[in-house]
Amino acid sequence: MYLAWSAARRGDYKLHETYMRSAVRLNPDEKQYQDEYLESLQNQYVLYRIC
């Protein structure tokens, strides 16, 4: 989770998404991981950042 957070703060959205995908894969029932994964997808794709 800390690695994903630091990647997001650096603006490395692809790495952030990779870390969050791994976190969700390891613990799919954790709501915080699901929300962070959705946020990482939104940050990675330009269309989500515009809206």
PQR file with spaces between the fields and no chain letter, atoms N, CA, C, O and H, PARSE charges and radii, in Angstrom:
ATOM       1  N    MET     1       0.818   -1.183    0.000 -0.4000 1.5000
ATOM       2  CA   MET     1       0.000    0.000    0.000 -0.0000 2.0000
ATOM       3  C    MET     1       0.871    1.260    0.000  0.5500 1.7000
ATOM       4  O    MET     1       0.561    2.233   -0.686 -0.5500 1.4000
ATOM       5  N    TYR     2       1.965    1.235    0.774 -0.4000 1.5000
ATOM       6  CA   TYR     2       2.851    2.398    0.822 -0.0000 2.0000
ATOM       7  C    TYR     2       3.561    2.611   -0.505  0.5500 1.7000
ATOM       8  O    TYR     2       3.778    3.747   -0.925 -0.5500 1.4000
ATOM       9  H    TYR     2       2.217    0.444    1.332  0.4000 1.0000
ATOM      10  N    LEU     3       3.923    1.517   -1.161 -0.4000 1.5000
ATOM      11  CA   LEU     3       4.580    1.646   -2.458 -0.0000 2.0000
ATOM      12  C    LEU     3       3.629    2.260   -3.478  0.5500 1.7000
ATOM      13  O    LEU     3       4.034    3.092   -4.290 -0.5500 1.4000
ATOM      14  H    LEU     3       3.747    0.594   -0.820  0.4000 1.0000
ATOM      15  N    ALA     4       2.370    1.848   -3.437 -0.4000 1.5000
ATOM      16  CA   ALA     4       1.370    2.405   -4.350 -0.0000 2.0000
ATOM      17  C    ALA     4       1.162    3.889   -4.061  0.5500 1.7000
ATOM      18  O    ALA     4       1.063    4.697   -4.985 -0.5500 1.4000
ATOM      19  H    ALA     4       2.041    1.171   -2.778  0.4000 1.0000
ATOM      20  N    TRP     5       1.098    4.241   -2.800 -0.4000 1.5000
ATOM      21  CA   TRP     5       0.905    5.640   -2.420 -0.0000 2.0000
ATOM      22  C    TRP     5       2.066    6.499   -2.915  0.5500 1.7000
ATOM      23  O    TRP     5       1.853    7.576   -3.472 -0.5500 1.4000
ATOM      24  H    TRP     5       1.179    3.585   -2.050  0.4000 1.0000
ATOM      25  N    SER     6       3.296    6.019   -2.711 -0.4000 1.5000
ATOM      26  CA   SER     6       4.450    6.822   -3.136 -0.0000 2.0000
ATOM      27  C    SER     6       4.526    6.917   -4.665  0.5500 1.7000
ATOM      28  O    SER     6       4.923    7.954   -5.198 -0.5500 1.4000
ATOM      29  H    SER     6       3.469    5.144   -2.260  0.4000 1.0000
ATOM      30  N    ALA     7       4.151    5.849   -5.371 -0.4000 1.5000
ATOM      31  CA   ALA     7       4.130    5.910   -6.841 -0.0000 2.0000
ATOM      32  C    ALA     7       3.104    6.930   -7.314  0.5500 1.7000
ATOM      33  O    ALA     7       3.355    7.667   -8.268 -0.5500 1.4000
ATOM      34  H    ALA     7       3.828    5.007   -4.938  0.4000 1.0000
ATOM      35  N    ALA     8       1.968    6.978   -6.664 -0.4000 1.5000
ATOM      36  CA   ALA     8       0.926    7.945   -7.040 -0.0000 2.0000
ATOM      37  C    ALA     8       1.400    9.372   -6.792  0.5500 1.7000
ATOM      38  O    ALA     8       1.131   10.263   -7.599 -0.5500 1.4000
ATOM      39  H    ALA     8       1.764    6.379   -5.889  0.4000 1.0000
ATOM      40  N    ARG     9       2.096    9.595   -5.694 -0.4000 1.5000
ATOM      41  CA   ARG     9       2.573   10.948   -5.385 -0.0000 2.0000
ATOM      42  C    ARG     9       3.648   11.406   -6.355  0.5500 1.7000
ATOM      43  O    ARG     9       3.786   12.601   -6.617 -0.5500 1.4000
ATOM      44  H    ARG     9       2.314    8.872   -5.039  0.4000 1.0000
ATOM      45  N    ARG    10       4.414   10.451   -6.893 -0.4000 1.5000
ATOM      46  CA   ARG    10       5.435   10.791   -7.895 -0.0000 2.0000
ATOM      47  C    ARG    10       4.823   11.005   -9.271  0.5500 1.7000
ATOM      48  O    ARG    10       5.479   11.534  -10.168 -0.5500 1.4000
ATOM      49  H    ARG    10       4.302    9.481   -6.681  0.4000 1.0000
ATOM      50  N    GLY    11       3.565   10.596   -9.442 -0.4000 1.5000
ATOM      51  CA   GLY    11       2.914   10.732  -10.736 -0.0000 2.0000
ATOM      52  C    GLY    11       3.104    9.515  -11.628  0.5500 1.7000
ATOM      53  O    GLY    11       2.790    9.562  -12.817 -0.5500 1.4000
ATOM      54  H    GLY    11       3.032   10.167   -8.712  0.4000 1.0000
ATOM      55  N    ASP    12       3.606    8.441  -11.072 -0.4000 1.5000
ATOM      56  CA   ASP    12       3.806    7.198  -11.818 -0.0000 2.0000
ATOM      57  C    ASP    12       2.530    6.364  -11.706  0.5500 1.7000
ATOM      58  O    ASP    12       2.441    5.436  -10.901 -0.5500 1.4000
ATOM      59  H    ASP    12       3.861    8.403  -10.106  0.4000 1.0000
ATOM      60  N    TYR    13       1.554    6.717  -12.526 -0.4000 1.5000
ATOM      61  CA   TYR    13       0.231    6.114  -12.414 -0.0000 2.0000
ATOM      62  C    TYR    13       0.197    4.660  -12.846  0.5500 1.7000
ATOM      63  O    TYR    13      -0.593    3.875  -12.322 -0.5500 1.4000
ATOM      64  H    TYR    13       1.626    7.471  -13.179  0.4000 1.0000
ATOM      65  N    LYS    14       1.040    4.294  -13.790 -0.4000 1.5000
ATOM      66  CA   LYS    14       1.084    2.897  -14.238 -0.0000 2.0000
ATOM      67  C    LYS    14       1.577    1.992  -13.114  0.5500 1.7000
ATOM      68  O    LYS    14       1.008    0.927  -12.877 -0.5500 1.4000
ATOM      69  H    LYS    14       1.682    4.932  -14.216  0.4000 1.0000
ATOM      70  N    LEU    15       2.629    2.411  -12.426 -0.4000 1.5000
ATOM      71  CA   LEU    15       3.156    1.632  -11.310 -0.0000 2.0000
ATOM      72  C    LEU    15       2.151    1.598  -10.160  0.5500 1.7000
ATOM      73  O    LEU    15       1.987    0.565   -9.510 -0.5500 1.4000
ATOM      74  H    LEU    15       3.091    3.276  -12.619  0.4000 1.0000
ATOM      75  N    HIS    16       1.488    2.709   -9.909 -0.4000 1.5000
ATOM      76  CA   HIS    16       0.456    2.765   -8.878 -0.0000 2.0000
ATOM      77  C    HIS    16      -0.647    1.749   -9.177  0.5500 1.7000
ATOM      78  O    HIS    16      -1.101    1.039   -8.281 -0.5500 1.4000
ATOM      79  H    HIS    16       1.622    3.547  -10.437  0.4000 1.0000
ATOM      80  N    GLU    17      -1.074    1.684  -10.435 -0.4000 1.5000
ATOM      81  CA   GLU    17      -2.113    0.738  -10.834 -0.0000 2.0000
ATOM      82  C    GLU    17      -1.627   -0.703  -10.673  0.5500 1.7000
ATOM      83  O    GLU    17      -2.394   -1.575  -10.266 -0.5500 1.4000
ATOM      84  H    GLU    17      -0.705    2.261  -11.163  0.4000 1.0000
ATOM      85  N    THR    18      -0.368   -0.953  -10.989 -0.4000 1.5000
ATOM      86  CA   THR    18       0.195   -2.296  -10.843 -0.0000 2.0000
ATOM      87  C    THR    18       0.212   -2.735   -9.386  0.5500 1.7000
ATOM      88  O    THR    18      -0.169   -3.862   -9.069 -0.5500 1.4000
ATOM      89  H    THR    18       0.256   -0.244  -11.320  0.4000 1.0000
ATOM      90  N    TYR    19       0.649   -1.854   -8.504 -0.4000 1.5000
ATOM      91  CA   TYR    19       0.676   -2.187   -7.075 -0.0000 2.0000
ATOM      92  C    TYR    19      -0.734   -2.418   -6.529  0.5500 1.7000
ATOM      93  O    TYR    19      -0.955   -3.338   -5.741 -0.5500 1.4000
ATOM      94  H    TYR    19       0.959   -0.939   -8.762  0.4000 1.0000
ATOM      95  N    MET    20      -1.678   -1.590   -6.946 -0.4000 1.5000
ATOM      96  CA   MET    20      -3.037   -1.737   -6.434 -0.0000 2.0000
ATOM      97  C    MET    20      -3.712   -2.991   -7.000  0.5500 1.7000
ATOM      98  O    MET    20      -4.503   -3.633   -6.309 -0.5500 1.4000
ATOM      99  H    MET    20      -1.499   -0.843   -7.587  0.4000 1.0000
ATOM     100  N    ARG    21      -3.404   -3.339   -8.240 -0.4000 1.5000
ATOM     101  CA   ARG    21      -3.955   -4.575   -8.811 -0.0000 2.0000
ATOM     102  C    ARG    21      -3.456   -5.772   -8.006  0.5500 1.7000
ATOM     103  O    ARG    21      -4.215   -6.706   -7.747 -0.5500 1.4000
ATOM     104  H    ARG    21      -2.761   -2.818   -8.801  0.4000 1.0000
ATOM     105  N    SER    22      -2.193   -5.751   -7.613 -0.4000 1.5000
ATOM     106  CA   SER    22      -1.641   -6.840   -6.799 -0.0000 2.0000
ATOM     107  C    SER    22      -2.296   -6.890   -5.423  0.5500 1.7000
ATOM     108  O    SER    22      -2.585   -7.970   -4.908 -0.5500 1.4000
ATOM     109  H    SER    22      -1.576   -4.992   -7.824  0.4000 1.0000
ATOM     110  N    ALA    23      -2.528   -5.731   -4.832 -0.4000 1.5000
ATOM     111  CA   ALA    23      -3.164   -5.686   -3.516 -0.0000 2.0000
ATOM     112  C    ALA    23      -4.585   -6.240   -3.569  0.5500 1.7000
ATOM     113  O    ALA    23      -4.998   -6.978   -2.675 -0.5500 1.4000
ATOM     114  H    ALA    23      -2.294   -4.853   -5.251  0.4000 1.0000
ATOM     115  N    VAL    24      -5.326   -5.891   -4.604 -0.4000 1.5000
ATOM     116  CA   VAL    24      -6.696   -6.390   -4.745 -0.0000 2.0000
ATOM     117  C    VAL    24      -6.683   -7.891   -5.017  0.5500 1.7000
ATOM     118  O    VAL    24      -7.545   -8.625   -4.534 -0.5500 1.4000
ATOM     119  H    VAL    24      -4.991   -5.291   -5.331  0.4000 1.0000
ATOM     120  N    ARG    25      -5.707   -8.338   -5.789 -0.4000 1.5000
ATOM     121  CA   ARG    25      -5.607   -9.773   -6.080 -0.0000 2.0000
ATOM     122  C    ARG    25      -5.339  -10.567   -4.803  0.5500 1.7000
ATOM     123  O    ARG    25      -5.896  -11.649   -4.617 -0.5500 1.4000
ATOM     124  H    ARG    25      -5.006   -7.742   -6.181  0.4000 1.0000
ATOM     125  N    LEU    26      -4.494  -10.038   -3.926 -0.4000 1.5000
ATOM     126  CA   LEU    26      -4.161  -10.739   -2.692 -0.0000 2.0000
ATOM     127  C    LEU    26      -5.276  -10.684   -1.652  0.5500 1.7000
ATOM     128  O    LEU    26      -5.453  -11.619   -0.871 -0.5500 1.4000
ATOM     129  H    LEU    26      -4.041   -9.159   -4.077  0.4000 1.0000
ATOM     130  N    ASN    27      -6.026   -9.584   -1.648 -0.4000 1.5000
ATOM     131  CA   ASN    27      -7.096   -9.431   -0.662 -0.0000 2.0000
ATOM     132  C    ASN    27      -8.305   -8.783   -1.336  0.5500 1.7000
ATOM     133  O    ASN    27      -8.526   -7.582   -1.179 -0.5500 1.4000
ATOM     134  H    ASN    27      -5.882   -8.824   -2.283  0.4000 1.0000
ATOM     135  N    PRO    28      -9.095   -9.566   -2.088 -0.5600 1.5000
ATOM     136  CA   PRO    28     -10.170   -8.983   -2.886  0.2800 2.0000
ATOM     137  C    PRO    28     -11.349   -8.431   -2.085  0.5500 1.7000
ATOM     138  O    PRO    28     -12.165   -7.691   -2.636 -0.5500 1.4000
ATOM     139  N    ASP    29     -11.456   -8.766   -0.827 -0.4000 1.5000
ATOM     140  CA   ASP    29     -12.596   -8.301   -0.026 -0.0000 2.0000
ATOM     141  C    ASP    29     -12.346   -6.973    0.670  0.5500 1.7000
ATOM     142  O    ASP    29     -13.267   -6.408    1.259 -0.5500 1.4000
ATOM     143  H    ASP    29     -10.793   -9.367   -0.380  0.4000 1.0000
ATOM     144  N    GLU    30     -11.135   -6.468    0.616 -0.4000 1.5000
ATOM     145  CA   GLU    30     -10.787   -5.218    1.294 -0.0000 2.0000
ATOM     146  C    GLU    30     -11.314   -4.019    0.500  0.5500 1.7000
ATOM     147  O    GLU    30     -10.878   -3.768   -0.624 -0.5500 1.4000
ATOM     148  H    GLU    30     -10.386   -6.928    0.138  0.4000 1.0000
ATOM     149  N    LYS    31     -12.247   -3.291    1.090 -0.4000 1.5000
ATOM     150  CA   LYS    31     -12.895   -2.162    0.418 -0.0000 2.0000
ATOM     151  C    LYS    31     -11.909   -1.045    0.097  0.5500 1.7000
ATOM     152  O    LYS    31     -12.010   -0.432   -0.966 -0.5500 1.4000
ATOM     153  H    LYS    31     -12.601   -3.495    2.003  0.4000 1.0000
ATOM     154  N    GLN    32     -10.970   -0.767    0.978 -0.4000 1.5000
ATOM     155  CA   GLN    32      -9.996    0.304    0.743 -0.0000 2.0000
ATOM     156  C    GLN    32      -9.141   -0.011   -0.482  0.5500 1.7000
ATOM     157  O    GLN    32      -8.868    0.881   -1.286 -0.5500 1.4000
ATOM     158  H    GLN    32     -10.889   -1.265    1.841  0.4000 1.0000
ATOM     159  N    TYR    33      -8.724   -1.238   -0.634 -0.4000 1.5000
ATOM     160  CA   TYR    33      -7.929   -1.626   -1.803 -0.0000 2.0000
ATOM     161  C    TYR    33      -8.733   -1.478   -3.082  0.5500 1.7000
ATOM     162  O    TYR    33      -8.210   -1.029   -4.102 -0.5500 1.4000
ATOM     163  H    TYR    33      -8.946   -1.963    0.018  0.4000 1.0000
ATOM     164  N    GLN    34      -9.992   -1.852   -3.032 -0.4000 1.5000
ATOM     165  CA   GLN    34     -10.857   -1.712   -4.207 -0.0000 2.0000
ATOM     166  C    GLN    34     -11.004   -0.247   -4.604  0.5500 1.7000
ATOM     167  O    GLN    34     -10.921    0.095   -5.784 -0.5500 1.4000
ATOM     168  H    GLN    34     -10.418   -2.217   -2.204  0.4000 1.0000
ATOM     169  N    ASP    35     -11.220    0.607   -3.623 -0.4000 1.5000
ATOM     170  CA   ASP    35     -11.359    2.046   -3.903 -0.0000 2.0000
ATOM     171  C    ASP    35     -10.071    2.645   -4.454  0.5500 1.7000
ATOM     172  O    ASP    35     -10.104    3.442   -5.391 -0.5500 1.4000
ATOM     173  H    ASP    35     -11.287    0.330   -2.664  0.4000 1.0000
ATOM     174  N    GLU    36      -8.941    2.263   -3.873 -0.4000 1.5000
ATOM     175  CA   GLU    36      -7.652    2.762   -4.350 -0.0000 2.0000
ATOM     176  C    GLU    36      -7.355    2.258   -5.761  0.5500 1.7000
ATOM     177  O    GLU    36      -6.776    2.983   -6.570 -0.5500 1.4000
ATOM     178  H    GLU    36      -8.914    1.615   -3.111  0.4000 1.0000
ATOM     179  N    TYR    37      -7.748    1.023   -6.060 -0.4000 1.5000
ATOM     180  CA   TYR    37      -7.530    0.481   -7.398 -0.0000 2.0000
ATOM     181  C    TYR    37      -8.356    1.264   -8.416  0.5500 1.7000
ATOM     182  O    TYR    37      -7.860    1.592   -9.494 -0.5500 1.4000
ATOM     183  H    TYR    37      -8.219    0.434   -5.403  0.4000 1.0000
ATOM     184  N    LEU    38      -9.595    1.560   -8.090 -0.4000 1.5000
ATOM     185  CA   LEU    38     -10.434    2.363   -8.970 -0.0000 2.0000
ATOM     186  C    LEU    38      -9.822    3.748   -9.182  0.5500 1.7000
ATOM     187  O    LEU    38      -9.812    4.264  -10.300 -0.5500 1.4000
ATOM     188  H    LEU    38      -9.999    1.294   -7.214  0.4000 1.0000
ATOM     189  N    GLU    39      -9.318    4.340   -8.112 -0.4000 1.5000
ATOM     190  CA   GLU    39      -8.666    5.654   -8.219 -0.0000 2.0000
ATOM     191  C    GLU    39      -7.425    5.577   -9.098  0.5500 1.7000
ATOM     192  O    GLU    39      -7.157    6.495   -9.874 -0.5500 1.4000
ATOM     193  H    GLU    39      -9.326    3.921   -7.204  0.4000 1.0000
ATOM     194  N    SER    40      -6.666    4.492   -8.984 -0.4000 1.5000
ATOM     195  CA   SER    40      -5.464    4.356   -9.810 -0.0000 2.0000
ATOM     196  C    SER    40      -5.822    4.226  -11.286  0.5500 1.7000
ATOM     197  O    SER    40      -5.115    4.752  -12.145 -0.5500 1.4000
ATOM     198  H    SER    40      -6.884    3.746   -8.354  0.4000 1.0000
ATOM     199  N    LEU    41      -6.914    3.530  -11.583 -0.4000 1.5000
ATOM     200  CA   LEU    41      -7.361    3.437  -12.975 -0.0000 2.0000
ATOM     201  C    LEU    41      -7.818    4.796  -13.496  0.5500 1.7000
ATOM     202  O    LEU    41      -7.558    5.148  -14.646 -0.5500 1.4000
ATOM     203  H    LEU    41      -7.489    3.103  -10.885  0.4000 1.0000
ATOM     204  N    GLN    42      -8.492    5.546  -12.652 -0.4000 1.5000
ATOM     205  CA   GLN    42      -8.962    6.862  -13.055 -0.0000 2.0000
ATOM     206  C    GLN    42      -7.793    7.811  -13.294  0.5500 1.7000
ATOM     207  O    GLN    42      -7.852    8.643  -14.199 -0.5500 1.4000
ATOM     208  H    GLN    42      -8.703    5.260  -11.718  0.4000 1.0000
ATOM     209  N    ASN    43      -6.750    7.701  -12.509 -0.4000 1.5000
ATOM     210  CA   ASN    43      -5.573    8.558  -12.691 -0.0000 2.0000
ATOM     211  C    ASN    43      -4.778    8.185  -13.930  0.5500 1.7000
ATOM     212  O    ASN    43      -4.167    9.046  -14.563 -0.5500 1.4000
ATOM     213  H    ASN    43      -6.702    7.026  -11.774  0.4000 1.0000
ATOM     214  N    GLN    44      -4.783    6.915  -14.274 -0.4000 1.5000
ATOM     215  CA   GLN    44      -3.970    6.456  -15.396 -0.0000 2.0000
ATOM     216  C    GLN    44      -4.549    6.867  -16.740  0.5500 1.7000
ATOM     217  O    GLN    44      -3.796    7.172  -17.665 -0.5500 1.4000
ATOM     218  H    GLN    44      -5.278    6.216  -13.760  0.4000 1.0000
ATOM     219  N    TYR    45      -5.853    6.882  -16.866 -0.4000 1.5000
ATOM     220  CA   TYR    45      -6.472    7.156  -18.160 -0.0000 2.0000
ATOM     221  C    TYR    45      -6.929    8.608  -18.243  0.5500 1.7000
ATOM     222  O    TYR    45      -7.589    9.116  -17.336 -0.5500 1.4000
ATOM     223  H    TYR    45      -6.465    6.634  -16.115  0.4000 1.0000
ATOM     224  N    VAL    46      -6.572    9.264  -19.334 -0.4000 1.5000
ATOM     225  CA   VAL    46      -6.782   10.691  -19.513 -0.0000 2.0000
ATOM     226  C    VAL    46      -8.259   11.057  -19.469  0.5500 1.7000
ATOM     227  O    VAL    46      -8.617   12.094  -18.910 -0.5500 1.4000
ATOM     228  H    VAL    46      -6.036    8.851  -20.071  0.4000 1.0000
ATOM     229  N    LEU    47      -9.114   10.235  -20.039 -0.4000 1.5000
ATOM     230  CA   LEU    47     -10.542   10.555  -20.056 -0.0000 2.0000
ATOM     231  C    LEU    47     -11.126   10.686  -18.659  0.5500 1.7000
ATOM     232  O    LEU    47     -12.004   11.519  -18.431 -0.5500 1.4000
ATOM     233  H    LEU    47      -8.823    9.393  -20.493  0.4000 1.0000
ATOM     234  N    TYR    48     -10.655    9.884  -17.730 -0.4000 1.5000
ATOM     235  CA   TYR    48     -11.129    9.990  -16.350 -0.0000 2.0000
ATOM     236  C    TYR    48     -10.602   11.244  -15.666  0.5500 1.7000
ATOM     237  O    TYR    48     -11.284   11.821  -14.819 -0.5500 1.4000
ATOM     238  H    TYR    48      -9.942    9.207  -17.914  0.4000 1.0000
ATOM     239  N    ARG    49      -9.390   11.672  -16.025 -0.4000 1.5000
ATOM     240  CA   ARG    49      -8.822   12.862  -15.400 -0.0000 2.0000
ATOM     241  C    ARG    49      -9.500   14.131  -15.888  0.5500 1.7000
ATOM     242  O    ARG    49      -9.551   15.117  -15.153 -0.5500 1.4000
ATOM     243  H    ARG    49      -8.836   11.203  -16.713  0.4000 1.0000
ATOM     244  N    ILE    50     -10.018   14.130  -17.101 -0.4000 1.5000
ATOM     245  CA   ILE    50     -10.694   15.308  -17.641 -0.0000 2.0000
ATOM     246  C    ILE    50     -12.032   15.534  -16.953  0.5500 1.7000
ATOM     247  O    ILE    50     -12.397   16.671  -16.652 -0.5500 1.4000
ATOM     248  H    ILE    50      -9.977   13.329  -17.697  0.4000 1.0000
ATOM     249  N    CYS    51     -12.755   14.464  -16.708 -0.4000 1.5000
ATOM     250  CA   CYS    51     -14.113   14.572  -16.140 -0.0000 2.0000
ATOM     251  C    CYS    51     -14.111   14.885  -14.683  0.5500 1.7000
ATOM     252  O    CYS    51     -15.175   15.005  -14.076 -0.5500 1.4000
ATOM     253  H    CYS    51     -12.459   13.541  -16.952  0.4000 1.0000
